[in-house]
């Protein structure tokens, strides 16, 4: 059956008799012209072949429509209308829902005989893409069952086939969760027997209970248990009415599982978005942190869900979130005969023994037998016996989607706004909606804003409490879905090691939410941004807490924030460094949507007392730097108060830093040589002429210069750190980067520097100009980058030239990597230069962006070639295997070439990762030793906090590659003499 993949527009309540705009079968607006039609094409309508007397040729514009075409067009129009009505029904839980459902059921029964595939495909789509309306569609199936049971049976059979099919795919278990919910709602409606539903739920539970205890497939078991528990609120009442004994047995099994010691898994410190979490009582014992449920969910998520479901059962399954539309049709649905489902066809994937997993640096491939296969290479590494904890998580992490919801960020941590089960179900729906519509941010925003109309109005009543004397009732509803939307968005944005989708998606989704409903989301987003910013350490908090102080001033300054957000900056960076980076990028996009306006005066006092290296000021500085890239410098300056500009705005012009423009003190011979070279480049002289001129420079123009005259120019590009806000001070002379320059290489470095800077100057106008110039003189650039030191020097020169406009640095280095002018190792050497990273101020974010892009580019190339090899091998199996077959010989040769390239790239990746972690280990070891020698706490050392934060980021981002090289890293880098703070991060990476 063709898979249904709708992308609906924002919809309103409708019936079959209402006017419907021209939309396709998925509710999308129909293109008025052919997708290849030009603006000057004249619309026409005619027969497929031959001439006609009206327009000639293949049909003129006045040609009549044939009866066959008219019938086809009418049928297509009807398909679109039906699909649209199915998608739109139940968008609002108003009094008209019952009437619309009954009318739609009649229309579907009437048209099913000729549009059966359209109707089944529409049901398939709405169940898996509109999770907030599952109960509505189950009620619709029940009404159809009351009219024509054979149609309802076909829908149930389709749903069962989809469940069976998706259950085989270990990467689609979020869909399995949605199909289970649909069957639960069908049971509540009376279409499916309660016994069949119980058997279906037990099928997943028994798969966990009957597993071989020697095979600890934790991810598979957790997935099955969570799906059963999150399904029960929709059908628990009816299952209890059917058999309390069987439900007791089911709950007993669930309780035994969630109370296992393995379920008490404290979250990895490496995956903590706020590593500075601490109890508010440590600052002020008189204040109680209002986030016990949040802490419980982070520690034992399945226990949290189980207790919520158990509490719901004790309330006789009275949950206002579970809207029961079918109760309005009790007189119609009650007499129906439910269907029985045959479970024989449901086959769940077997557990995988983590001890059999082999890691190769690429994603492992799991076959039907439960074993694992992947790309084989010289880097293939068996999992060591000591990595037991790592096996239990990673062996299943890639097989089952991360079905448990991301731990939320308690932006609103008042007790009445905690995520109890009512709220948790909505939170789960919000995350599903974000994931389902990630390909269309407009549809995602539309359904997120409409979700409040799909929830019972009971949840919007004010809170009542028996402790009104101590805790006054809030002045807002018990459930604010808009707050949950904002919470869900930030939870996904800050998810570690990586969110399910690109971080840009969440920025774009925020923009769309504000466009759809500015009045609803703008105040909430502004409050959330302010609360999040308030948790970032400032100079006062940093020094007080770093020195172990706990004064009343510190408590008073943090109490208001901690009551809203249960996080407190501890003795270090309260935020994970990568989350600060993501937040800065997101905030810049948010400001770009709001005309770059913000209440900076509210932050002025905090920013003016910040140490330049603290997260608060770094966040603002990098956000504004990103805004400058999105707009332009003068535009952004007008939005910043004048008294705050020296603190947060860099005093730069964004123009290139061309050393040979005559304004820098240089030896006359070097300046003359640069001017002559620039003239030849401007005249677009052939490469041979340029090469001859450069070779003559060694013999004539520059040969007479002394080493003392050459050395300053040869090392100048290595002294650039990136731009900083005004008043940050100059780079101390004792922290300048020392580059080894000898009499043998000084002249070569000067000539290389002159040539690269002149090439960059010629292409400074735009990216297109830059790429054209680089491609024109590519052979010479490659010749100047023959060894590792030369490649490193080229990267340093690019950084110096565009030091005030970092987006050019990132893009040009990326292009030079593509052209193989520089190597990934040279970019790594530039980014992790000890004195650049160990400077008092954190390295600009663009440095880390460039480094991550470099590592990712190499990893992507390996994955692409791996896919090509698998494709060629699969093609080989379909060809004739005779020796005389030339196609087979050609395919084998291609495979051999690809495997050779794969081996070369994997060795390059191995060298890069080893060098990467050796550099980080050396940097951290040096910093730790300096802190110990000076008697400074590590938690108070800004340099250590930023370097260790980036080290943690790189480790968890490329954890797959780290695991593939775990044995080598343990032998070469993370040896026994390495500081425990460094090796602990490596060990936690193996457990991700």
Secondary structure, 3 states (H helix, E strand, C coil): CCCCCCCCCCCCCCCCCCCCCCECCCCCECCCCCCCCCCCCCCCCCCCCCCCCCCCCCCCCCCCCCHHHHHHHHHHHHHHHHHHHHHHCCCCCCCCHHHHHHHHHHHHHHHHHHHHHHHHHHHHHHHHHCHHHHHHHHHHHHHHHHHCHHHHHHHHHHHHHHHHHHHHCCCCHHHHHHHHHHHHHHHHHCCECHHHHHHHHHHHHHHHHCCCCCCCCHHHHHHHHHHHHHHHCCCHHHHHHHCHHHHHHHHHHHHHHHCCHHHCCCCCHHHCCCCCCCCHHHCCCCCCCCCHHHHHHHHCHHHHHHHHHHHHHHCCCCCCCCCCHHHHHHHHHCCCCCECCCHHHCCCCCCCCHHHCEECCCCCEECCCCCEECCCCCCCEECCCCCHHHHHHHHHHCCCCCCCCCCCCCCCCCHHHCCCHHHHHHHHHHHHHHHHCCCCHHHHHHHHHHHHHHCCHHHHCECCCCCCCCCCCCCCECCCHHHHHHHHHHHHHCCCCCCCCCHHHHHHHHHHHHHHCHHHHHHHHHHHHHHHHHCCCCHHHHHHHHCCCCCHHHHHHHHHHHHHCCCCCCCCCCCCHHHHHHHHHHHHHHHHHCCCCCCCHHHHHHHHCCCCCCHHHHHHHHHHHHHHHHCCHHHHHCCCCHHHHHHHCECCCCCCCCCCCCCCCCCHHHHHHHHHHHHHHHCCCCHHHHHHHHHHHHHHHCCCCCHHHHHHHHHHHHHCCCCCECCCCCCCHHHCCCCCCCCCCHHHHHHHHHHHHHHHHHCCCCHHHHHHHHHHCHHHHHHHCCCHHHHHHHHHHHHHHCCCCHHHHHHHHHHHHHCCCCCHHHHHHHHCCHHHHCCCCCCCHHHHHHHHHHHHHHHHHHHHHHHHHHHHHHHHHCCCCCCCCHHHHHHHHHHHHHHHHHHHHHHHHHHHHHHHHHHHHHHHHHHHHHHHHHCCCHHHCHHHHHHHHHHHHHHHHCHHHHHHCHHHHHHHCCCCCCCHHHHHHHHHHCCC
